[in-house]
Amino acid sequence: MPAATADVLPPHPIDRISFGKIVQIREVLLRAQAEGQRVIRFESGDPSFDVAPHVLDAIAAAARAGRTHYVPNDGIPELRKALAEKLRTKNAMEGVKAEHVFLTNGAMHALFVAFGTLLLPGDEVIIPDPMWTEVAENIRLASATPVGVPVRMASDYAYEPDAIAAAITPRTRAIFINSPHNPTGAVLGRDTLEAIIAIAREHDLWIVSDEAYEDVRYAPHAHHSTAALAGDWAPRVLSVFSFSKSHAMAGLRTGYLVTQSSLLRERIQKLLRCTINGVNSLAQWGALAAVTGPQDHIPMMQAEYAKRRDVMVKALTGIPGVRPFAPHGAFYVWTELDQSLYDRLGVADADALSAWLAERGIGSAPGDAFGHACADAMRFAFSCDTRMVEEGSKLLRATLLGEPEA
Ligand SMILES: Cc1ncc(COP(=O)(O)O)c(C=O)c1O
């Protein structure tokens, strides 16, 4: 009898998930950094700001007070209550109660839980193309299919209601919205959100609204929470929020999922219990201080991001074959590229350009990491500190111009 081979598995839905191009580029850069090379971290969306002192104090106090035991599965009651208050006042999401709010390990896990409780195998979810990679991956993890609707520079990357309506099929379960948008920096206006809600109502669809960047936006662009505009359709909106961007708490992995649907709440409780059984207690006490304490860091961060945005957009302007979009929100400059740039630099495509830049110590994320409609594009993040944005933008410009000093 032939010997059995030990390392064999039948195909699995997880095999459809990528390793993530941005993570691979980050690893090249981190290796270079460990070898002492100066690297420019334009690939990563991790805010440079420190966590506020009162948040750190709250974490330390909770640790010293022995608040290190198991916590309620859905989140500590004090934090759920404070977030419900924040959602009613700041986000105008009337009627939200503490029991509608579920703490998750970042918005990433909120997306996993949202799609995992909403979708059935074979369902389709409409998403913008390009879109931050992990949205499509989390839809695939639920054995469902992301359906991309291309967004275009000519219309400021608006997520067009007509294009969304045209993408609906009998299998469509939900429309996914992300405003401010990663990677383009588009911010959806009230009219667009209302038109998307009307489509959802007409076709009996759910909406998943990812508002992780609610506080990272530039005047005059305002943030509108989808659920606040949904009226009687609000129970069909699942809203996703994060402390990573608003409070620079990315490593503390704290986000939250909000739903007014009682059926979904039961499923969410079950999925939370079996995946995390409660977010890290200390991170939650820190989050409570973050949401109830002073919020003056938000305008300060917005002003600093606006400065960085202007520096980076200016540096990318006027380079042949390079078309940057000045974002209305989030902290990325989405940049469309022409063949003439690849020819001039001797690279095959945006993927090769991203690897070529990484070899020169500059991080970036190539367009096809974000979808199918945008291979000739690149995302540069300006969430690293202002000095790095200034120095890095200069280096990036010189490198793309092929200047010898680069
Ligand atoms: C659009 C969007 N949603 C959600 C997340 C996840 O954020 P976190 O898991 O850090 O809260 C990110 C992170 O970059 C994002 O860009």
The ligand as an SDF file (V2000), in Angstrom:
LIG
                    3D

 16 16  0  0  0  0  0  0  0  0999 V2000
  -11.9020   51.3470    5.2790 C   0  0  0  0  0  0  0  0  0  0  0  0
  -11.3370   50.6590    6.4750 C   0  0  0  0  0  0  0  0  0  0  0  0
  -12.1510   49.9930    7.2870 N   0  0  0  0  0  0  0  0  0  0  0  0
  -11.7040   49.3660    8.3640 C   0  0  0  0  0  0  0  0  0  0  0  0
  -10.3610   49.3670    8.6880 C   0  0  0  0  0  0  0  0  0  0  0  0
   -9.8910   48.5940    9.8720 C   0  0  0  0  0  0  0  0  0  0  0  0
   -9.4570   49.3770   10.9060 O   0  0  0  0  0  0  0  0  0  0  0  0
   -9.1200   48.7620   12.3330 P   0  0  0  0  0  0  0  0  0  0  0  0
   -9.2750   47.2790   12.2520 O   0  0  0  0  0  0  0  0  0  0  0  0
   -7.7240   49.1690   12.6370 O   0  0  0  0  0  0  0  0  0  0  0  0
  -10.1130   49.3770   13.2560 O   0  0  0  0  0  0  0  0  0  0  0  0
   -9.4570   50.0370    7.8720 C   0  0  0  0  0  0  0  0  0  0  0  0
   -8.0200   50.0320    8.1900 C   0  0  0  0  0  0  0  0  0  0  0  0
   -7.1810   50.5550    7.5260 O   0  0  0  0  0  0  0  0  0  0  0  0
   -9.9560   50.7010    6.7310 C   0  0  0  0  0  0  0  0  0  0  0  0
   -9.1280   51.3590    5.9000 O   0  0  0  0  0  0  0  0  0  0  0  0
  1  2  1  0
  2  3  1  0
  2 15  2  0
  3  4  2  0
  4  5  1  0
  5  6  1  0
  5 12  2  0
  6  7  1  0
  7  8  1  0
  8  9  2  0
  8 10  1  0
  8 11  1  0
 12 13  1  0
 12 15  1  0
 13 14  2  0
 15 16  1  0
M  END
$$$$
